[in-house]
Amino acid sequence: MNIMSEAAVEKALEQKMSDAHFKMVGKDVSVYYGEKRALFDVNLNVRKNTVTALIGPSGCGKSTFLRTLNRMNDTIEGCRVTGSITLDNADVYDQSVDVVELRARVGMVFQKPNPFPKSIYENIAYGPRIHGLARTKADFDEVVENSLQKAGLFNEVKDRLHEPGTGLSGGQQQRLCIARAIAVGPEVILMDEPCSALDPIATAKVEELIHELRTNFTIVIVTHSMQQAARVSQRTAMFHLGNLVEENDTDKMFTNP
């Protein structure tokens, strides 16, 4: 009879708990741009249905780490990633992984709002169309309305769905980009300083939206603003010179670092 040692049992229990709580796990993640090393052996777990804020000075590696989570660094020539990153315990850098499918599961919202030069409706319908998630006009109508509702934008744009998305205000454009990311049914949403180009009122609306979205999505946000990290996140990770300095509950990080 094979009796597991106490240490093995404890390790298995720990693994089970981590599997239950963590959506993405980064182990010894290093990133190189050519000869230059931008990240040094970062270990960071992203919890399910939680907002994790990545903070630190400019050039410290927080956006670089964010981009490893959905392999956006693949688009940069000479970029190399070592270590492992898993999504639901599956390695996202495995050769069998379809990167397009990965980016549908791990969506991204960029610093500057970047709506497509199409109508508001087509901005949302584009992703579901190329992924084959909707087929009939009724399906697309439902996806568009649901996504805009979740992004808190539907009531503001419902009468002009066929007007260009680029005609919206900056804050509305950013919420349109969030709705576009939601439309393909992601599990994780990455946000790279989503409010840096917005005024305080638009920023408040996006922050309120982030708070609402975490019931259905796991969110990782890069921000320069300590106040924003304190307002929107439950976990905070501090980066400095390519190293992860500390990661903890947000309230602990800001009261007893």
Secondary structure, 3 states (H helix, E strand, C coil): CCCCCHHHHHHHHHHHHHHHHEEEEEEEEEEEECCEEEEEEEEEEEECCCEEEEECCCCCCHHHHHHHCCCHHHHCCCEEEEEEEEECCEECCCCCCCHHHHHHHEEEECCCCCCCCCEHHHHHHHHHHHCCCCCCHHHHHHHHHHHHHHCCCHHHHCCCCCCEHHHCCHHHHHHHHHHHHHCCCCCEEEEECCCCCCCHHHHHHHHHHHHHHCCCCEEEEECCCHHHHHHHCCEEEEEECCEEEEEEEHHHHHHCC
